[in-house]
């Protein structure tokens, strides 16, 4: 059984950036915990993308595109991924 030395909670922009920075420092045994099957698809990922696109400064557009490409390439280059379980959030929220 493999063990993670460091757990990063969330696979959105902040979580992916944290995991990337730790891996660049030579940290091994990283685990990204994400509650959904595909990372960077919920509110924090969408909100960050919208904010970046609304900034009216030179270079903001290319930076946003570069950031999106980096996020996808980092997630696609993970050594392994697992889905541990799923929950029915709507079904569990009964009145």
N, C-alpha and C positions, 0 to 999 in steps of 0.2 A: 504494500500500500504506500503510495506516495503522499507526502505531507507538504502543505504549503507553509512557507515561512512568513509570508506577508499576504494578507487578504485586503483587497481593494473593494469597497462597497460601491457598486454602481458602474455600469458600462457606458455612461454618458460622457460628454466632453471632459468633465473634471476627472472622472475615474480613469478614462483611457489615457489622459495626459499624465496622471499620477503614475500609472503602471509603466508608461513609456519612460518617464523620467527615472523611475527606479531601475528599470532594465538597463538604461544607459549608464547608470552608476555601477552596474555589475551585479545588481541584486538578482538572485535566482529564487525559485520557488514562489513565484507570484501567482495569486489566484484572484481573478476578477469575478465577483459575485453580482449577478444581474437577475432581476426578478422576471424578466421576459425572455423569450427565445432569441430575439435579435436585439443586440445592444444599440444604443443611440437612436431609438425609435420613439421614445416617449417625450414627455413635456420638456425636460431639461435639454435634450438634444434639439428639439424643434424650436424652443425659445431661443437658444443660443444662435441657431442658424438665422432666425428672423432678425434678431438684434444686429448681427454682423451685416446682414444685407441692407439694413436701414441706415447704417453709418455713412454719412456723406463726406468721406475723406478720400483723397487719392490713395490708392493701394488697398483699400478695404475690400473691394471685389476680388482681386487676385488672392488676397490673404484668406478670404472666406472659401474660395475654391480650393486653395492649397490645403487648408485645414480639413475640409471634407474629404479630399483625396487621402490625406495622411490617416485620418480616422479609419477609413475603410481599409486601407492597406495594412494598418497595424492589426486590426481585428482579423483580417484574413490570414495574417502570418502567425497567429497564435499556434503554439505547439499542439494543444489539444483543447477541446471544449466538451462540456457535458451539460445536459439538461437534467437536473436532479428531480424536478417535479413541477407540476403546473397547478394553479388554483383558479377556480371559477369565481372571480371577484364579484361579478354581477349576481351569481346564484347565491353567494354567501351573504349578500347585503339584503336580507329580508326585513320587512317592517315589523 
